[in-house]
Amino acid sequence: MQALLFQHNLAREAAAVIGGRVDKRAFVSKYAPISLEEVPEPVPPAAGWVKCETVISGICGSDAKQIFLNGRRDNALTALVSFPHVLGHEAVAHRLDTGRRVVLNPWLWCTPRGIEPLCEACAAGRYPWCRNFRNGNLPVAIHLGNCAGAPGVHAERFCAHESQLFDVPETLSDEAAILSDPVSVSLRSILLSPPDSSLPVLVYGSGTLAFAAIGLLRHLYPQLEIWAATRPGFRSSLATKLGADAVLSCEPDELVREVSLRTGETALTPWSGKDWLQDGPGVVYDTIGSTETVETSLRLLHTGATLVVSGVEPPKRFEWTPMYFKELRVIGSNGFGIEEVAGVRKHAFEHYFDFAQAGLDLTAVVTHRFPLARWREAVLTLADSRHTGAVKVLLQP
């Protein structure tokens, strides 16, 4: 079968990086570490695993970062990945044993690894906190798509443990179902620091996580004032459509200025000329996680407020004095599991199904669909999103 295979090869990675300085197509060339290959049919690695036929798969930002080698060799998560692996962890599929349409929870926690008793984190439903990502009947990895022994979903077929598969309600389209994973990521971010209705919130970003957060906030907190720091054009319109009350600039100094105008607060100007505020949004949900977005968020947050970071970009120096001075809380947000909403505890996917059946429609973020054979075009479309308008790009075997 055909699958999008990533092979950790220093020579190929060097060729891609050097060529990519001139043309991004070098990252998807025949000399790059990523390629569409004929691979053996996936085999269930243990009891309880089933084979699935991929209907559609979603290209996650983490897939794109890996393909474009956007990272650092000292990244701590290199301890939790194995090669070679088939990429992809967002999928709508048909179980080949029952024919039922399912979505995949990709986390390779204790149960898929055959580990009993469960670690404390998994017993509590905090699968991203699992202590056994290096143990059990699978190679080291945190989820499908970065595991040598459990191929990912950018392929015609894949295997998953029964505990990872959730039946899709008949009323939900494939386009709605494929958003289960990214919407659940944003739901976790919101639940880590629910908004204070007396203060506005800011969602920082122009991708699927940002738009999911805007839609979820509007759905869960109808009276909340929501600001979006997103790119102009189509993304600005999409943010408004999904519930943002105002769309602000992504440029740091202009964003601080616009927040100052909206709050009526006088900006403080240090020697650097980078204004900051003592009063602003009660929460910033940063779906980018770059040094620029983190630093800017610290500059504009309300004193005593919270920054929730769900995006990950390579680190650089940034000025973090406002974090100490304003006693800000900075929280990392990773993945999803069993979550509590309005007193009800169940898997984040199941909450999303409820929201979707109650009217939450985020399918406008699905902008492009390509056959798996045209994966290069799909990846480059996402990479050039400023011109293509790509948000969520899908692959279809």
Secondary structure, 3 states (H helix, E strand, C coil): CEEEEECCCHHHHHHHHHHHCCCHHHHHCCCCCEEEEECCCCCCCCCCEEEEEEEEEECCHHHHHHHCCCCCCCCHHHHHCCCCEECCCEEEEEECCCCCEEEECCECCCCCCCCCCCCHHHHCCCHHHCCCCCCCCCCCCCECCCCCCCCCCCECEEEEEHHHEEECCCCCCHHHHCCHHHHHHHHHHHHHCCCCCCCCEEEECCCHHHHHHHHHHHHHCCCCCEEEECCCCHHHHHHHHHCCCEEECCCHHHHHHHHHHHHCCCCECCCCCCCECCCCCCEEEECCCCHHHHHHHHHHCCCCCEEEECCCCCCCCCCCHHHHHCCCEEEECCCCCEEEECCEEEEHHHHHHHHHHCCCCCHHHEEEEEEHHHHHHHHHHHHCHHHHCCCEEEEEC
